[in-house]
């Protein structure tokens, strides 16, 4: 597929092939809940006349290639074209109805939950550097129908009975959306580790097992996974019960702002662990050896320009850093 061929694909049709449908239409604009992050109100706009998108939550937009760059966190055009081409068998003219929709789980019809076993999902997790044994322990495999087509994805359960949903092409949620609180079976710990998403949580477990397989210390603390920084208020009452909170949030604007709010509330009880991977966007990028200089969303801050040697230095240390 060439760049010009990719640009001939309507963005709405491409999003539909990935399982995203708009929630409303205003003239030539379709409004979606962002495919790039979790949100409750639709702030992702697609202009069907100019074939441009814009996400008001992150202040970014562009054509279909720019969208693929954000979805797959890469700026490699050949890689992005390959990803778009993989969806061509599922891309067809999309039509939408904006009447009342009572079911929040409409995209997940006939949902079935089972053991994580799909080779495609396992391969995706391996590409993200995740220990498969840990992933099978923490996650489930979801199979469902959407627009009369079968789909499968990784499901990470939350404490309200819903799931965070992820595969190579799709990121969503089976309602109700909520945080995940993981407590050790023999009693609550004094320390709780906080993560934004389950991929970072799995990355942390993987790093611990890799660094010390005989004694990874996975059960010396409890865990809270926000499943979106918008869920922070739901987590605060739980975090209040701990004497120490280790904060493993992303090194981006949303992550820094969330950590700042927590610091204001919990003071010295809050430990900002993102300093350990400050040259990386998040914990999974650290695990995969992908510093900010290679990220699709680099953080632009004064005095943050560093040599490539320093950026990769933590991975060269024997055993990596100790979390």
N, C-alpha and C positions, 0 to 999 in steps of 0.2 A: 504494500500500500504506500502511495506517495502522499506528501503533505497536501497537495491539491485534492486528491481523492478523499482524504480525511475531512477536509474542510467542506466537502459537498454533503456530508452527513449532518442532518439537522440535530442540534444539541438536544432538543426535546426527545427525539427518537432514540438518541444514544442513551440519555438518562433513563428512558423507559426500559431499554434493554438491560439496564443494571438494576431495575426494580424501583426506580424513583418516579413518582407521579406528582404533578403539581396539585396544590390545594386550592388555587384560585387563579382566575385570569382577569387582567385589566388591559383592555385594548390589545396591543401587540405583545404584552408582557405576561409570561407565565411565572407564578410564584411558587417556590418549593421550600420545604424545610431542608436546610442545607445538607447536601451529601458529604460535606467536608468536616462537619462537626455536629454535635447534638444541640438541638434547640426546640423550643415549644412553639414559637411563632415563625411563620415563613418569612425569611429575609434573604432568600436566594432567588434572584430574578434572571429569567431568560427572555431576551428580546427576539421574537421569532422573525422580525423583519430584517434585522442586521446580523442575526445569528451570533449574538454576544451574550455572555452571562456576567453577572456581578453578584458577589457575596458581600452584603453590607456588614456582616459580622466580622470579617477579616479584612475588608477593604480591598479586595482583589477581584479581577475579572478578566475577560478576554474571549478568545475563540475556543474551539473544541480541544485544540492541542494544549492550551493553557489550562483547561479544565482537567485533562488527563494528567498534566504535570502535577496538579494539586492532589488528584485522587491517588496517584501512584508514587508521589514524592520523588520525582525524578525530573531531570532536565535533558535526558538523553532522548533525542527526537526519534531515533530508530527504535528504541525500546517502547516509547509511547505509541508510535504507529503500529507496532506489533500488538500492543494491548488493545488498541482500538479495532484493529483488523480481526482479532479474536472474537469480537462481539458482532461482526457483520451478519452472521447467520441468525442473530436474534433481533437485528434492527429492522424495523418496518414502520410505516407511517402510523404515528400514534394519534389517537383521538381521545378526548377527555370529557367527562361529565362532572359538573361541579355542584350537583344537588347535595342534599344532606347525606352525610356518611356517618352512621352511628357506630360502626365498629372501628376501634382504633387499631385492630389487628387485621384489617382487610387484606393487606399484602401477604399475610401468612395463613392462607386457607388450608385446611387439612393438616395442621401442624402435627408432626410426629417427632418425638424426642428419643434419642438412643445414644449408644456408646459412640464416641468419636473414633471413626474407623476409615473414613473416605481417604483413599490415596491422594486425591487432589488437595484436600484440606490439610492432610499431614505434610504434603510437600510444601504448601504455603507456609505452614508454621516453621518448617525447617529452614525455609528461605529467610524467615524473620529471626532465625537463631534459637528458637524455642526448643527446650527439652521435651520430647514427645511424651515420655512417660508422665511428666508433670502435667502436660496439657490434657492428657486423657483423664488424669485424676481430677482436674479442676473444671473441665469443660464438657459439653455435650455436643452431639451432632443433631442439627435440626434439619428436617426435610419438610417441605411445604410446597403449595401451589400458588402461583401468582400469574394472573392473566392466562389461566389454563396451561401454564408451563411449569414443570417441576424444577425446584431449586434445592440446594443443600448448602448449609453454612455451619460455622462454629457457633455454639451458643454458650454464653457465660451467664449463669443464673444470678439474679439479684434477690434481695431479701423480701420482695413483694410478690414473687412468683413469676416475674418476667425474665426476659433474656436480652443481653446484648448480643447482636447478631453480626457476624463478620465472615466474609470470604475474600478471595482475591479481588473481587469486583464490586463488593457491596458492603455497606456499613449501615446498620439500622438497629431497631429495637422492637422486641415483642413486648407490648404493654402488659402490665403497668411498668413504667420506667422507675428505677429506684437505685439506691446504692447497694453494694454488697458488703456485708460485715462478716468476716471470718474469724471465729473465736476458737481457741484451742479447747479440746474436749475435757481436759482436766482442770479447767478454771481459767478465768480471765487473767491476762498478763498485765503488767504495769506499763509496758510499751505497746504502742500501736503504730504500724507503718501505713502511711496514706499514699494512694496512687490515684492518678487521674483515670486511667483505663486499664482493662484487664491484660492488654498486651504488655504493658509496663510491669504489672504484677507478675506475669509469667516470666518476664525477662529477669526480674529480681530473683525469683526462685531458681532460674537457670544459672545465673551468675553464682549464687550461693553454692549450688551443687557442683558446678564446675570448679570453683575455687577450693572447695573442701568436701569432696564426695563422701568421706567417712563421717564428717560431723558438720553438715551444712547449716545447722541452727535455724531450721525453718519453723520450728514450733516454740521459739523463745519469745515471740511477740504475736499479737493479734494483727489483723489487717482490715483496712477499709478501702474499698475501691469506689470512687465517686461515680464512675461510668458517665461522666460529664461534669465539668466544673459548675454547671448550673444546678447540680444537686448538692452543693456545699451546705446549704441550710439544713438538709436532711441528715447530714453527717455530724453537725456540730454537737448535738446532744449526746451522741455516742462518744465522740472524741473527748467530751468533758469528763468522762469517767476514767480517763487514763492520766497517769502522772507524767508520762513523756510521749511525744508524738513525733515520729520521724516522717518528714514530708518529702516525697519523691515525685514532685510535680514537674511539668515540662518547663524547659528553659525558653519560654515564649511569653508574650504579653499576658495571656490569660493565666498561665501558670504562676508567673511572678505576682500578679495582682491577687490571686487566690492565696498564695503563700503569705503575702503581706497582710491580708485580712485575718488569716489564722494567727499570725504573729501578734497582731493587735489584740486578739481575743485571748490567746493562751500564753503570751509572753515567753518566758524562758522555758516553758514546757515544750515549746515547738522547736524542733531541730530541723534546719533546712538541709536536707541531704542532697539536693540538686547540685551543690558545690562539687561533689565527687565526679559529676559528669558535665561540668559547666561548658565544655567545648562541644557538647552534643545537644541536639534538640530535646531528646528524651532518653529514657533508660534503654529502650529498644534500639535506638540509633547507636548508643554506646556499645551494646551487646554485638551489634552487626558491624561495628567499626566504621560508622558513617558520621564523620564530624560535621559541624555546621557548614563548613566550606563546601560540602557536597550536598547539603540539604536543599530541598525546593523552597523552603521558607527560612532563609537565614535571618538571624536576629541582627539588626543594625544598631549597634551601640558604640559610643565613643570608647576608645582604648580597648576594643575587643579584637582588633586585628592581631593575629598571632601567626607564627610560622607554622607550616604544615607539620614540621617535626614535633613541635610542642603539642599540636592538636591530637596526634596519634600516640603520643608518649604513654598515656595511661594504659593502653592495651599492650604495650611492650613490657610493662613491669611484670615480673614473675607472679602469676596468680591473679593479676588485676588488682583493683582496689578492694578493700574490705568494707562491705556495707554493714 
